[in-house]
Amino acid sequence: MVFENIVIVGNQQHTQSLLQTACSTMLVADDVSEAADIIGTNDPDLVIFDNAFGPEEITDFLNHQNLSIKAPPVVVLNHDNDNGYSSQHYDNTPIAGYIRHDDPDSDITSALKNLFYNKNEDEYLDFFCSDIAANAGIVGKSKAMAHTLKMTETVAKSNCNPVLVIGKTGTGKEGIAKAVHDIRHNNDNFIAINCAALTATLLESELFGHIKGAFTGADKNKTGLFEAAQGGTLFLDEISEMSQDLQAKLLRVLQEKKFRRVGDTKDILCTATIVASSNRNLKQEVQQNRFRQDLYYRLNICPIIIAPLSHPKRKDDIKLLAQYFLKTSTICPHSTPASFTKLALESLTEHDWPGNVRELQNAVDRSILIETTDKIGLSSIIFDPDIDDDYTEANETKCMGRLKDLSIANAEKELIAKALKHTNWQKTKAAMALGITRATLYSKVKQYDLKQDSTAESKPIEVCA
């Protein structure tokens, strides 16, 4: 299977049947107007135009849609592989490829794999906004991440020094620092140090270096990180944890572009790009006298801000990150599940992720170890092992009590009514959520005599995984 869900534009039944094995969910649009509505509400992985549409219609569709940076790729089925407009890009959605479809038994699924899978590594590559993000390992295509990467590129291509990166724990601040480095100093050293991991005295010696005899135990000269990073990048992680005395010495380096080894009187020119990060609000730290105001203003030239996964504009990245971690995980190399169930992905998306990307990666690795099938299900998604393990048995008993008096027919009726209410009676979307065809949904609505007004009074059932 290649994709979770795809949108097919066109009503050729044979084409639809050929594509059944290429996805877990297929949505069909009869024309470009319906396709735009489906894309706007369902966030598909791929859009396929069958050969009933000509270049003009497809070009007009691509040019007039309000497509974001996370817009799905578009594939065109045709008879003659006409690439007359294949090199054109429409905003952020180029036509990803053309598939010849003049043979009734065309192997469309294999053709899609050739388009979207790396032939050497057999991995789906559409996890990154840009080459810059891919080189730095920054997964995400949400509007928030696109904005962050655009700011990263702008700052990296300027002479801005120092560079400040702000983001909560686990959001990937070091990845942004590496992206700045890759753009500005690709062939030089990238050196990172966590300011919270060392005492003030040890951190000063690590940063500035020292000469022999500078203090007890200094039996030889030591090159500091400012010197080791010359011409490259020095990343100061969690700079808010640095002592105020050391903050004052750092400020001088940033202002004078010079530093001295501990115990020395000779100035050394600092040519490194200094990238500092913090998971704290530095402005509040200044107000509470925990961070120097002058250093704050020196750092705060054009800050790069990374939104947490709980931010509404970052939520779209959760599914993408989960799939990326599943494909790249090495925690269980001999038997890794191939994908997630839809309910498992929904549960990941709804979680707040206080530990952000790092917590999500741990959750995916945990699910890989727990899952015994080829698809990670809802029962293998455990957000807090200490808590979940304590109440799993009691929770299962409670769920059985809730469901014991329900018949299958009543449960089906309530579930369909709930799906229709949740989608505001958009039957295509409701059918997709239920995992049934539109025809089956119409039949069930008629069978249970469901009316649009009645769903407001429908009593939802609680279902436990």
Secondary structure as UniProt FT lines:
FT   STRAND          3..9
FT   HELIX           13..18
FT   HELIX           20..22
FT   STRAND          23..29
FT   HELIX           32..42
FT   STRAND          46..49
FT   TURN            51..52
FT   HELIX           55..64
FT   TURN            69..70
FT   STRAND          74..78
FT   TURN            84..87
FT   TURN            91..92
FT   STRAND          95..100
FT   TURN            104..105
FT   HELIX           108..116
FT   TURN            119..121
FT   TURN            126..127
FT   HELIX           131..136
FT   HELIX           143..156
FT   TURN            157..159
FT   STRAND          163..166
FT   TURN            169..170
FT   HELIX           173..184
FT   TURN            186..187
FT   STRAND          190..194
FT   TURN            195..196
FT   HELIX           200..208
FT   STRAND          209..210
FT   TURN            212..213
FT   TURN            216..217
FT   STRAND          222..223
FT   HELIX           225..228
FT   TURN            229..231
FT   STRAND          233..237
FT   HELIX           239..241
FT   HELIX           244..256
FT   STRAND          258..259
FT   STRAND          268..269
FT   STRAND          273..278
FT   HELIX           282..287
FT   TURN            288..289
FT   HELIX           293..299
FT   STRAND          304..305
FT   TURN            309..310
FT   TURN            312..315
FT   HELIX           316..328
FT   TURN            333..334
FT   STRAND          339..340
FT   HELIX           342..350
FT   TURN            354..355
FT   HELIX           356..370
FT   STRAND          375..376
FT   HELIX           378..380
FT   HELIX           385..403
FT   TURN            404..405
FT   HELIX           408..422
FT   TURN            423..425
FT   HELIX           427..434
FT   HELIX           438..447
FT   TURN            448..449
FT   HELIX           453..457
//
